[in-house]
Amino acid sequence: MLNRDGATESLWQHDIPEYKSTNQPDNNFIYDVVIVGGGITGITTALLLQQTGKNVFCLSRTTFVTV
């Protein structure tokens, strides 16, 4: 769970278990794009780029995702 300022918590984070990423990056793979930030903008950008055939690596504060 992400605690932004420690004082507030998003409603969507309230009752969900903490997410643990199981993805491991392939160190021998060349990605076309690296996106820093896994919020709605970063994930949407990653999805749109993936739909055009790009290999995308998305970094977030606590996890990373390859698409």
C-alpha positions, -999 to 999 in steps of 0.1 A, spaced: 0 0 0 13 34 -9 13 60 19 18 93 1 20 117 30 11 93 58 -21 112 65 -44 101 38 -52 68 21 -71 64 -12 -105 46 -9 -94 20 -35 -64 12 -12 -84 8 19 -94 -29 18 -70 -45 -6 -39 -66 3 -5 -53 -5 6 -61 -40 39 -80 -44 53 -80 -79 66 -113 -91 80 -99 -124 117 -101 -129 132 -80 -157 151 -99 -184 186 -84 -183 193 -97 -218 162 -81 -234 163 -47 -251 133 -26 -244 121 1 -268 107 23 -241 112 27 -204 85 46 -185 91 59 -150 59 61 -131 33 35 -128 3 57 -122 -27 59 -146 -7 80 -171 23 57 -171 3 25 -173 -19 40 -201 11 51 -220 27 16 -216 -5 0 -229 -8 22 -259 28 18 -268 25 -20 -264 -5 -20 -287 18 -4 -314 43 -32 -310 68 -16 -287 85 -35 -258 79 -14 -227 95 -15 -193 75 4 -167 91 14 -134 70 24 -103 80 33 -68 74 -2 -55 72 -25 -86 81 -29 -122 61 -43 -151 71 -54 -185 45 -53 -213 
